[in-house]
Amino acid sequence: MRVWKLPSNLIEQLRKPLGTLFKGNPEKVWSQIIDKYDIKKVPKITTVGDVVSYNFSRFVKRIPDLMIIDKKSIRREIKNPHYHKFLTSIQSNFNLILHAYNPRSTLTESTLDSIKLAYSNGKTILFINGEEDLCTIPSVLFSPIGSLVFYGQPRQGVVAILVDEKKKEEFKKIFNAMEEVTHGA
């Protein structure tokens, strides 16, 4: 299996928002996002992260086209019973349920293949065994122009990325700077 590892020189760059940062409590954040974007006209919406996915569904009242989760928040298992009820109830809304192994600070070939597959198969939930943080990179690369990708900015809010050619080029440079390792992470 091919694996791409995040080099240490990219860590600081990726700690900064790679799109528009919406700050505040979840209700305020999603209200601002709804005001800024015409969600109904967006070709594909991707949520990367459990809290972002949960709050997107709660406040936008829509199921994302691709939901990427690892059942953790800031590397800790989520204990919120409302989240677990949400996760159980929402799965029937997806056409495809995928699983991929993706260790911390990496992107695996199976993760990339799963994200690529998701954009051509209706609503998809991708469960990551490991960490989903870097899944924003292939989500931007593989989603159609005009799509939105949302991810959490820890302890600050939500980052929204409106996918256009410029964003795709920016994320392609990030991916190309990752180091391919031959024997896993």
C-alpha positions in Angstrom: 0.0 0.0 0.0 1.3 3.4 -0.9 1.4 6.0 1.9 2.2 9.7 1.8 3.6 11.2 5.0 3.4 14.8 6.0 6.9 16.3 6.2 7.7 18.4 9.3 8.1 21.6 7.1 4.4 21.5 6.2 3.0 21.2 9.7 3.0 24.9 10.5 1.4 25.7 7.1 -1.4 23.2 7.7 -2.1 24.6 11.2 -3.3 27.8 9.6 -6.8 27.9 8.0 -6.6 26.8 4.4 -9.9 28.5 3.6 -12.3 31.0 5.3 -12.4 30.6 9.1 -15.8 31.1 10.7 -15.3 31.6 14.5 -17.7 31.2 17.3 -20.1 28.7 18.8 -21.6 26.1 16.4 -24.9 27.9 15.9 -23.3 31.2 15.1 -20.7 29.5 12.8 -23.2 27.6 10.7 -25.6 30.6 10.5 -22.7 32.6 9.0 -21.9 29.8 6.6 -25.5 29.6 5.5 -25.6 33.4 4.9 -22.4 33.3 2.9 -23.0 30.3 0.6 -26.0 29.1 -1.3 -25.8 25.6 0.1 -28.6 24.3 -2.2 -26.6 25.1 -5.3 -23.3 23.5 -4.3 -22.5 20.4 -6.3 -20.9 18.5 -3.5 -20.4 19.2 0.2 -17.8 17.4 2.2 -17.4 17.5 6.0 -14.1 16.3 7.4 -14.2 15.5 11.1 -16.8 14.3 13.6 -17.8 17.5 15.3 -18.0 19.4 11.9 -20.1 16.6 10.4 -22.4 16.5 13.4 -22.9 20.2 13.6 -23.3 20.6 9.8 -26.2 18.1 9.9 -27.7 19.8 13.0 -27.6 23.4 11.9 -27.7 23.2 8.1 -30.3 20.4 8.2 -28.7 18.5 5.3 -26.6 15.4 5.0 -23.2 16.1 3.4 -22.4 14.3 0.2 -19.2 12.9 1.8 -18.8 12.7 5.5 -15.3 11.7 6.7 -15.0 10.7 10.4 -12.8 8.8 12.8 -15.2 8.8 15.9 -12.8 11.1 17.7 -12.4 14.8 18.4 -8.9 16.2 19.0 -7.7 12.6 19.1 -10.1 11.6 21.9 -13.0 9.3 21.6 -16.3 11.1 21.5 -18.4 10.4 24.5 -21.5 12.6 23.7 -24.5 10.3 23.6 -26.3 12.7 21.2 -23.4 12.2 18.7 -23.6 8.4 18.9 -27.4 8.5 18.4 -26.8 10.8 15.4 -24.2 8.5 14.0 -26.4 5.4 14.3 -29.5 7.2 12.8 -27.7 9.0 9.9 -26.1 5.9 8.3 -29.2 4.9 6.5 -29.0 8.2 4.5 -25.8 7.2 2.7 -25.6 5.2 -0.5 -22.1 4.0 0.4 -20.3 3.3 3.7 -16.6 2.9 3.3 -13.7 2.2 5.7 -10.1 3.1 5.3 -6.9 2.8 7.4 -5.1 6.1 7.7 -2.5 6.6 10.4 -1.8 10.0 11.9 0.1 12.5 9.7 -0.4 10.4 6.6 -2.7 9.8 3.6 -3.0 6.2 2.5 -3.8 4.9 -1.0 -7.0 3.3 0.3 -8.1 6.7 1.8 -7.4 8.5 -1.5 -9.2 5.7 -3.5 -12.2 5.9 -1.1 -12.5 9.7 -1.4 -12.3 9.5 -5.2 -14.9 6.8 -5.3 -17.2 8.8 -3.0 -17.6 11.6 -5.4 -19.1 9.4 -8.1 -21.4 7.2 -5.9 -23.9 9.5 -4.2 -23.9 10.2 -0.5 -21.0 8.5 1.2 -19.7 8.1 4.8 -16.0 7.3 5.1 -15.0 5.8 8.5 -11.3 6.3 9.1 -9.4 3.9 11.3 -6.6 6.2 12.4 -6.9 10.0 11.8 -8.9 11.9 9.2 -7.2 15.4 9.6 -5.3 15.3 6.3 -8.4 14.1 4.3 -9.2 17.7 3.5 -6.3 17.6 1.0 -7.8 14.8 -1.3 -11.3 16.1 -0.7 -10.4 19.4 -2.3 -8.4 17.6 -5.1 -11.1 15.2 -6.1 -14.3 17.2 -5.5 -16.0 19.1 -8.4 -15.4 22.8 -9.0 -17.9 24.8 -6.9 -18.0 22.3 -4.1 -17.5 23.1 -0.4 -15.2 21.3 2.0 -15.6 22.0 5.7 -13.2 21.0 8.5 -12.7 22.0 12.1 -10.1 24.5 13.2 -9.4 23.3 16.8 -10.8 25.6 19.5 -11.6 28.3 16.9 -14.4 27.3 14.6 -14.9 25.9 11.1 -12.9 26.4 7.9 -14.9 26.5 4.6 -13.1 25.9 1.4 -14.9 26.8 -1.8 -13.2 24.6 -4.4 -12.0 26.3 -7.5 -9.0 25.8 -9.8 -6.8 28.0 -7.7 -7.6 26.0 -4.5 -7.0 22.7 -6.4 -3.6 23.9 -7.5 -2.8 25.0 -3.9 -3.8 21.6 -2.5 -1.9 19.8 -5.3 1.3 21.6 -4.2 0.7 20.5 -0.6 0.1 16.9 -1.7 3.1 16.8 -4.0 5.3 18.1 -1.1 4.3 15.0 1.0 6.8 12.2 1.1 5.8 8.9 -0.3 7.0 6.1 2.0 7.1 2.5 0.6 6.5 0.4 3.7 3.5 2.1 5.4 3.6 4.9 7.9 
